[in-house]
Every structure is written in structure tokens, then in C-alpha cells.
């Protein structure tokens, strides 16, 4: 009858939901591992090549800074389609979980690079100058002194990016990227099923809260040391 909606069939939807959760976790973990490592290198390079810094190089810094400033403001839902050719080149397709990881990783690396740079710049320059004065190698100063000195803020920065990557994975559902975003669109939005939508929202909130709590705990442990 018109105006009456049958109850959600969770018997058939539960396996799909569990698969969607696995896909979301997979996308987030792979993106954080690859994008996180690339972002750390980008951020360290940005910091080190700044004028007057350890490996000052205006050309390298200007190019990296420009690329980040161009990519970072692009809304991710637009970025997904804009890098479609790159995604197809790397993953062989623009649909599915594997394909969604490509733009997610690129965007994560760019944003994390800026986050890393900002946290490294905040390190007391006097510490670097003292290390140089006693003859420490520049690479050793960067990776053995500056980065460890900024470790707690970096952990919080990566925690922030974890939440952003979860958001990216949800948006990837709009292009058939799988995961919870795709589940919410197909079984919630398109079928006018608010129950499925809110269950999806609740699961995403739980994932985000767990990540935030772990990041806060880890940062506190580092600060206490």
C-alpha cells in the first residue's frame, strides 16, 4: 500500500553491510599506509627545502608548494572524477574499491604532506642550530631529531587525516567505490530506507571515535616520554 514501507530485511542486508565495513576498513588502511608514508616524505622535503633550512632549495620547495596548493582545495568528490585517467592507468578501472584507493591515496599524501610540514616548522630552530653546531649530519638531524621532536603533534595530525580518509571512503561510494558510502547510497538513499542510512552513519561514527581515541592515547604516551 502507498505510504507503508515494509521493515528492513536485515537477514539479507547484514552480509552486504559486513562486506561494506570490510571494504571501508581496507580502503582506509591502505590509504593511510601508502598516503601516510608518501605524505611524511613530502612534508619532510617541504620543511627541509624551505629557504634557510637544512637543504634549502627554492625550486624544489616552490614546485612542491604549488602542487599542494593546487590539489588540496579541490573537493574530493570532484577530485575522484578529475583523476579518473590516472586511476584507470594504475588500477585498470575507475570503479570498485581498488580504484577508489588511488585518488584517496593521492589526496591523503598531499594533505598529510602539508600537515607534516606545518608540524616540523613548529620545532624550535635552536635545536637544529645546536645539532649543526656539533657537526651532526643534516639527514640525521631531519629524521633523528626534528621528526621525533614533533612526533606527538604528528600523531594528532595523522589522527585527523584518518578521520578525513574515512570521509573520503564514504564519498568514494558515489562512483561505485564500495564500502559504507556505497551501502548507504544503494540501500539507504536510493531505497528511501532511513534505517539503513542511520545504521551506516552509526558505524562510521564508531570507526572515527575508535581512531580518535587511539590517536589521542598514543600522542599522550609520546608526550609523557
Order of alpha helices (4+ residues) and beta strands (2+ residues): alpha-alpha-alpha-alpha-alpha-alpha-alpha-alpha-alpha-alpha
